[in-house]
């Protein structure tokens, strides 16, 4: 049974991190392209500290929401899968 919890935990973390990374990097790139008030880049180059802050300000809050949801969905999927297997 412990092995199943490790799989659920590992897969939940991987899915959550990848999803949050994808959303965060997309928003950061779109903000960099839009460049409101030239805060992301100017003639002197890219303001990497602001780019990093934007990425992290999206990544961590998303991860705090996505990870519990992913764990719950993984547990539900695992239980449903085992219920179908046991009934066959």
C-alpha positions as CSV (number, residue, x, y, z in Angstrom):
1,X,0.0,0.0,0.0
2,X,2.9,2.4,0.8
3,X,4.2,1.9,-2.8
4,X,0.9,3.3,-4.2
5,X,1.1,6.4,-2.0
6,X,4.6,7.1,-3.3
7,X,3.3,6.8,-6.8
8,X,0.4,9.1,-6.1
9,X,2.6,11.6,-4.4
10,X,5.3,11.6,-7.0
11,X,2.9,11.8,-9.9
12,X,0.9,14.6,-8.2
13,X,4.1,16.7,-7.6
14,X,5.4,16.1,-11.2
15,X,2.1,17.1,-12.8
16,X,1.6,20.1,-10.6
17,X,5.1,21.4,-11.0
18,X,5.0,21.0,-14.8
19,X,1.5,22.6,-15.1
20,X,2.5,25.5,-12.9
21,X,5.8,26.0,-14.7
22,X,4.0,26.1,-18.1
23,X,1.4,28.6,-16.9
24,X,4.0,30.8,-15.2
25,X,6.5,30.8,-18.0
26,X,3.6,31.6,-20.5
27,X,2.4,34.6,-18.4
28,X,5.9,35.8,-17.9
29,X,6.7,35.7,-21.6
30,X,3.4,37.5,-22.5
31,X,4.2,40.2,-19.9
32,X,7.7,40.6,-21.2
33,X,6.3,41.0,-24.8
34,X,3.6,43.5,-23.6
35,X,6.2,45.3,-21.5
36,X,4.0,47.7,-19.6
37,X,5.8,51.0,-18.8
38,X,9.1,49.4,-20.0
39,X,9.5,47.5,-16.7
40,X,10.6,44.2,-18.3
41,X,13.0,45.5,-20.9
42,X,14.3,48.8,-22.3
43,X,17.2,50.0,-24.5
44,X,19.6,48.9,-21.8
45,X,18.4,45.3,-21.8
46,X,16.1,43.0,-19.9
47,X,15.4,43.6,-16.3
48,X,15.9,40.0,-15.2
49,X,15.1,40.6,-11.5
50,X,11.6,41.8,-12.5
51,X,11.2,38.8,-14.9
52,X,12.2,36.4,-12.2
53,X,9.8,38.1,-9.7
54,X,7.0,37.9,-12.1
55,X,7.6,34.2,-12.8
56,X,7.8,33.3,-9.1
57,X,4.8,35.4,-8.2
58,X,2.8,33.2,-10.5
59,X,4.5,29.9,-9.9
60,X,4.3,29.6,-6.1
61,X,0.7,30.6,-5.6
62,X,-0.4,28.3,-8.5
63,X,1.6,25.4,-7.0
64,X,0.0,25.9,-3.6
65,X,-3.4,25.5,-5.2
66,X,-2.6,22.9,-7.9
67,X,-0.8,20.4,-5.7
68,X,-3.6,19.7,-3.2
69,X,-6.1,19.5,-6.2
70,X,-3.7,17.1,-8.0
71,X,-3.3,14.9,-4.9
72,X,-7.1,14.6,-4.4
73,X,-7.7,13.8,-8.1
74,X,-4.9,11.2,-8.0
75,X,-6.4,9.5,-5.0
76,X,-9.8,9.6,-6.6
77,X,-8.4,8.1,-9.8
78,X,-6.5,5.5,-7.9
79,X,-9.6,4.4,-5.9
80,X,-11.8,4.4,-9.0
81,X,-9.2,2.3,-10.9
82,X,-8.9,-0.2,-8.1
83,X,-12.7,-0.4,-7.7
84,X,-13.1,-1.3,-11.4
85,X,-10.3,-3.8,-11.2
86,X,-11.8,-5.5,-8.1
87,X,-15.3,-5.7,-9.6
88,X,-14.0,-7.5,-12.8
